[in-house]
């Protein structure tokens, strides 16, 4: 083809950019007899995809004219690279912002955990689409604000303009799983059933996890068998689900079935299987799986595998060996340090307890606090010890103090009688 039109040139530049050959792409780009906005956008998109925002900006700055796609490429590129300030600067300069621009900024702020700004932008969006709602729901989910993720989903459904897709439902189901609310689990399960939504692999995995964490392992298993296609995550989630509910032998049956079906195993499924052995006190099976992982599948044990073995070997003599491995691999992980300390205490090895606690103190390691949650009506509230985050904390603490005073008074009155 001797005479190439601008579409042909754009295609060549795009191919080079897609293959990662930015030098070749720029050679053809600079040689183009004429360019249109697509030509410029192709190059900007290529550099943004590579993470080279300096060059992307240099090309963007040269553009004789820009459309919404040009601006959105820069916003998304900066957001993906983590430079939200630069993304916001580009966003603020846009004369005509479209739904893609707004959604990209919502996602950018949610990604860095600034959900207040993300929500502020979301509320000010002149037009929203399903992707916008998904961005806000996913943002809450990824930042462990599950009750707000569910509230946002409910608002979307009340508005009634969009039908949730797979991404929406996976996020909502995951939020329900983390909250462990049976009421929410039944609600979303009923919604999916009534809406005749196709059970994809991702949605099936999320449902298995949700039902297992809510204690309904029977329904989790039912979803597992309904799935036409399963991936390694499906099997791992089912194994973890049984173990989570104390059905450790059933977890190992799933593991054995997976091995018989020739599924390609990864290191994560072995963590689930070893955790099941640890929870059930299945020492022989645990050692067998651990050795199989190393010798048959050539998987190098990670921190989590050794952590399961510490839990499993609790009172065994090998605790000292595995504890040493843990502190070598990840000395700054508070969870494992506490696990080593607790296992040493169970064995009566108080020198081990002192060593673990001293190491944590010397390195400034603090134990990650646990949390509790309670459902009141349709809302789930999460609390930490000495929590100061809850919006009604003053009323809560006043009520607790009142109850404590009443208990003391009742106790004293009992002794007086």
C-alpha positions in Angstrom: 0.0 0.0 0.0 1.9 3.0 -1.3 -0.6 5.8 -0.4 -1.5 5.4 3.2 -4.4 7.4 4.6 -4.4 8.7 8.2 -6.4 5.6 9.4 -3.6 3.3 8.1 -0.9 5.4 9.8 -2.9 5.4 13.1 -3.1 1.6 12.9 0.6 1.2 12.4 1.4 3.6 15.3 -1.1 1.7 17.5 0.4 -1.7 16.7 3.9 -0.5 17.7 2.6 1.1 20.9 0.7 -2.0 21.8 3.9 -4.1 21.4 5.8 -1.8 23.7 8.0 -0.3 20.9 7.5 3.4 21.8 10.6 4.5 19.7 9.2 2.8 16.6 5.7 4.2 17.2 7.1 7.7 17.6 9.2 7.3 14.4 6.0 6.6 12.4 4.0 9.3 14.3 6.5 12.0 13.5 6.7 10.9 9.8 2.9 11.1 9.4 2.0 13.6 6.6 -1.2 14.5 8.5 -2.6 13.7 11.9 -6.0 13.7 13.5 -7.0 13.7 17.1 -7.0 9.9 17.1 -3.3 9.9 16.1 -2.5 12.0 19.1 -4.7 10.0 21.4 -3.1 6.7 20.3 0.3 8.0 21.3 -0.9 9.5 24.6 -2.7 6.2 25.4 0.4 4.2 24.7 2.7 6.2 26.9 0.1 6.3 29.7 -0.3 2.5 29.5 3.5 2.2 29.9 3.4 4.4 32.9 5.5 7.1 31.2 3.4 10.1 32.1 6.2 12.6 31.5 6.2 11.7 27.8 2.5 11.3 27.7 2.1 14.9 29.0 4.7 16.2 26.5 2.7 14.7 23.6 -0.6 15.9 25.2 0.8 19.4 25.5 1.7 19.5 21.8 -1.8 18.5 20.7 -3.4 21.2 18.4 -6.9 20.1 19.5 -8.2 17.8 22.2 -11.4 15.9 22.8 -12.8 14.3 25.9 -10.9 11.1 25.3 -7.6 13.0 25.3 -8.3 14.5 28.7 -9.6 11.3 30.1 -6.5 9.4 29.0 -4.4 11.8 31.0 -6.6 11.6 34.1 -6.7 7.8 34.0 -2.9 7.6 33.4 -2.1 9.8 36.3 -4.6 8.0 38.5 -3.2 4.6 37.6 0.4 5.8 38.4 -0.8 7.0 41.8 -0.4 10.8 41.1 -3.9 11.8 42.1 -2.9 15.5 42.5 -1.8 15.6 38.8 -5.0 13.8 37.8 -7.1 16.3 39.7 -5.2 19.2 38.0 -6.1 17.9 34.6 -9.7 17.2 35.6 -10.1 20.8 36.9 -8.7 22.2 33.6 -11.4 20.4 31.5 -14.1 22.6 30.1 -16.5 19.8 29.2 -16.3 16.9 31.7 -18.1 13.8 30.8 -19.1 10.8 33.0 -15.8 9.0 32.2 -13.9 12.0 33.6 -15.9 12.1 36.8 -15.8 8.3 37.3 -12.0 8.3 36.8 -11.5 10.8 39.5 -13.9 9.0 41.9 -11.9 5.8 41.3 -8.6 7.7 41.8 -9.5 9.1 45.2 -11.1 5.8 46.3 -7.9 4.0 45.3 -5.8 6.1 47.7 -8.4 5.8 50.5 -9.7 9.3 50.3 -13.3 8.3 50.3 -14.7 11.6 51.6 -13.4 13.4 48.4 -14.5 10.4 46.3 -18.0 10.6 47.7 -18.1 14.4 47.3 -17.3 14.1 43.6 -19.7 11.3 43.2 -22.5 13.3 44.7 -21.8 16.2 42.4 -21.7 14.2 39.2 -24.3 15.7 36.8 -24.8 12.3 35.2 -23.9 8.8 36.6 -23.7 5.5 34.8 -23.3 1.9 36.2 -19.6 2.2 36.1 -19.8 5.3 38.3 -21.8 3.4 40.9 -19.5 0.4 40.7 -16.5 2.7 41.3 -18.0 4.0 44.5 -19.2 0.6 45.8 -15.8 -1.0 45.0 -14.0 2.0 46.6 -15.9 1.4 49.9 -15.3 -2.3 49.7 -11.5 -2.0 49.2 -11.3 0.4 52.1 -13.2 -2.0 54.4 -16.3 0.3 54.7 -18.7 -2.5 53.8 -21.8 -1.1 55.3 -21.4 2.0 53.2 -20.8 -0.1 50.1 -24.2 -1.8 50.8 -25.9 1.5 51.4 -24.6 2.8 48.1 -25.9 -0.3 46.3 -29.3 0.2 47.9 -29.4 3.8 46.7 -28.6 2.7 43.2 -31.4 0.2 43.3 -33.8 2.8 44.7 -32.9 5.1 41.9 -33.9 2.3 39.5 -32.0 3.4 36.5 -29.4 0.7 36.3 -29.4 -3.1 36.5 -26.4 -4.4 38.5 -23.8 -6.3 36.5 -21.3 -8.9 37.6 -18.9 -6.3 39.0 -21.6 -4.7 41.1 -22.8 -8.0 42.5 -19.3 -9.4 43.3 -18.6 -6.2 45.3 -21.9 -6.4 47.1 -21.6 -10.1 47.9 -18.1 -9.5 49.1 -19.3 -6.8 51.4 -22.0 -9.1 52.8 -19.4 -11.7 53.4 -17.1 -9.4 55.3 -20.0 -8.2 57.5 -21.1 -11.8 58.2 -24.7 -10.6 58.3 -27.2 -13.4 57.7 -29.9 -10.9 56.9 -27.8 -9.2 54.2 -26.7 -12.6 52.8 -30.3 -13.8 52.4 -31.3 -10.4 50.9 -28.6 -10.4 48.2 -29.1 -14.1 47.5 -32.8 -13.6 47.0 -32.2 -10.7 44.7 -29.8 -12.7 42.5 -32.2 -15.6 42.4 -35.3 -13.5 41.5 -33.3 -11.6 38.8 -32.2 -14.8 37.0 -28.6 -13.6 37.0 -26.1 -15.9 35.3 -23.8 -17.5 37.8 -20.3 -16.6 36.5 -17.1 -17.9 38.1 -16.3 -14.6 39.9 -19.9 -14.3 41.3 -20.0 -18.0 42.3 -16.7 -17.6 44.2 -18.0 -14.6 46.0 -21.3 -16.4 46.9 -19.4 -19.4 48.3 -17.3 -17.1 50.4 -20.3 -15.2 51.6 -22.4 -18.2 52.7 -19.4 -19.8 54.4 -18.6 -16.7 56.4 -22.2 -16.4 57.4 -22.1 -20.0 58.7 -24.3 -21.5 55.9 -21.8 -23.9 54.5 -24.6 -26.1 53.0 -25.6 -23.3 50.6 -22.0 -22.5 49.9 -21.5 -26.1 48.8 -24.7 -26.0 46.8 -23.3 -23.0 44.8 -20.0 -24.9 44.4 -21.8 -27.8 42.7 -24.0 -25.5 40.6 -21.0 -23.9 39.0 -20.4 -25.1 35.4 -16.9 -23.8 35.5 -14.5 -23.7 38.5 -11.1 -22.1 38.9 -8.5 -22.6 41.5 -10.1 -19.7 43.6 -13.4 -21.7 43.6 -11.7 -24.7 45.1 -9.6 -22.7 47.6 -12.7 -20.8 48.7 -14.7 -24.0 49.3 -11.8 -25.5 51.3 -11.5 -22.4 53.4 -15.3 -22.3 53.9 -15.4 -25.8 55.3 -12.4 -25.1 57.6 -13.9 -21.8 58.7 -16.9 -23.7 59.9 -14.9 -26.4 61.7 -15.6 -29.0 59.0 -11.9 -29.8 58.5 -12.3 -33.3 57.2 -14.8 -32.1 54.5 -12.2 -29.4 53.6 -9.6 -32.1 52.9 -12.2 -34.1 50.9 -12.5 -31.1 48.6 -8.7 -30.8 48.4 -8.4 -34.5 47.5 -11.1 -34.2 44.8 -9.3 -31.2 43.4 -6.1 -33.2 43.2 -7.9 -36.1 41.5 -9.4 -33.8 38.9 -5.9 -32.6 37.9 -6.5 -28.9 38.8 -3.2 -26.9 38.6 -2.5 -26.1 42.3 -0.9 -22.9 43.5 0.6 -21.8 46.9 -2.7 -20.2 48.1 -4.7 -23.5 48.0 -2.0 -25.1 50.2 -2.5 -22.3 52.7 -6.2 -23.2 52.8 -5.5 -26.9 53.1 -2.9 -26.5 55.8 -5.1 -24.1 57.7 -7.9 -26.7 57.7 -5.4 -29.3 59.1 -4.4 -26.8 61.8 -8.0 -26.0 62.8 -8.8 -29.7 63.0 -5.6 -30.8 64.7 -4.9 -33.1 61.7 -1.1 -33.4 62.3 -0.4 -36.4 60.0 -2.5 -35.0 57.1 -0.9 -31.6 57.5 2.6 -32.9 57.2 1.6 -35.0 54.2 0.2 -31.9 52.4 3.2 -29.8 53.4 5.6 -32.4 52.0 3.5 -32.9 48.9 3.6 -29.1 48.2 7.3 -29.0 48.4 8.3 -32.3 46.8 5.6 -32.9 44.2 4.6 -29.4 43.2 7.9 -27.7 43.9 6.3 -24.8 45.7 8.6 -22.9 48.0 6.9 -22.5 51.5 6.0 -18.9 52.3 5.4 -17.2 55.6 1.7 -18.3 55.6 2.6 -22.0 55.1 5.0 -21.9 58.1 2.4 -20.0 60.1 -0.1 -22.8 59.5 2.5 -25.4 60.5 3.3 -23.4 63.8 -0.5 -23.6 64.5 -0.6 -27.3 63.7 2.5 -28.3 65.5 1.5 -26.3 68.6 2.8 -28.6 71.3 5.2 -30.6 69.1 9.0 -30.4 69.4 9.2 -29.0 65.9 7.6 -25.8 67.0 11.0 -24.3 67.7 12.2 -25.0 64.1 9.1 -23.5 62.5 9.1 -20.5 64.9 12.7 -19.8 63.8 11.7 -19.9 60.2 8.9 -17.5 60.8 11.0 -14.9 62.5 13.6 -15.2 59.8 11.1 -14.8 56.9 9.0 -12.0 58.4 10.2 -10.6 61.7 8.0 -7.5 61.6 4.6 -9.3 61.2 2.8 -8.9 64.5 0.3 -11.7 63.9 3.0 -14.3 63.5 5.0 -13.0 66.4 1.9 -13.3 68.6 1.3 -16.8 67.2 4.9 -17.9 68.1 4.5 -16.3 71.6 1.1 -18.1 72.2 2.4 -21.5 71.0 5.5 -21.1 73.2 3.2 -20.3 76.2 1.1 -23.4 75.5 4.3 -25.5 75.6 5.5 -23.9 78.8 8.5 -22.4 77.0 8.4 -19.0 78.7 11.8 -18.0 77.4 10.2 -18.2 73.9 7.4 -16.0 75.0 9.8 -13.4 76.4 12.0 -13.6 73.2 8.9 -13.0 71.0 7.6 -10.1 73.1 11.0 -8.5 73.5 11.5 -8.7 69.7 8.2 -7.0 69.1 9.0 -4.2 71.6 12.5 -3.7 70.2 11.3 -3.4 66.7 8.3 -1.2 67.6 5.8 -3.9 66.4 2.3 -3.5 67.7 -0.4 -6.2 67.6 -3.2 -5.4 65.1 -6.4 -4.9 67.1 -9.3 -7.2 66.6 -12.8 -5.8 65.9 -16.4 -6.8 66.6 -19.5 -6.1 64.7 -23.2 -6.0 65.6 -26.2 -5.6 63.4 -28.9 -3.2 64.5 -31.9 -3.2 62.1 -30.5 -3.1 58.6 -27.1 -1.6 59.6 -24.0 -3.3 60.7 -21.7 -1.5 63.1 -18.0 -2.4 63.6 -16.0 -1.5 66.7 -12.4 -1.7 67.9 -11.3 -1.6 71.5 -11.5 2.0 72.8 -13.0 3.0 69.4 -13.3 6.7 68.6 -14.4 6.4 65.0 -18.2 5.7 65.4 -20.4 8.7 64.7 -22.5 8.0 67.8 -19.6 7.1 70.1 -20.6 9.6 72.7 -24.1 8.1 73.2 -22.6 4.6 73.1 -20.0 5.3 75.8 -22.6 7.0 77.9 -24.9 4.0 77.6 -22.1 1.6 78.5 -21.1 3.7 81.5 -24.7 3.7 82.6 -25.0 -0.1 82.3 -21.7 -0.5 84.2 -23.0 1.7 87.0 -26.3 -0.2 87.1 -24.5 -3.5 87.3 -22.3 -2.3 90.2 -25.4 -1.0 92.0 -27.2 -4.3 91.5 -24.2 -6.3 92.7 -23.9 -4.1 95.9 -27.7 -4.4 96.5 -27.5 -8.2 96.3 -24.8 -8.3 98.9 -26.6 -5.9 101.2 -29.7 -8.2 101.2 
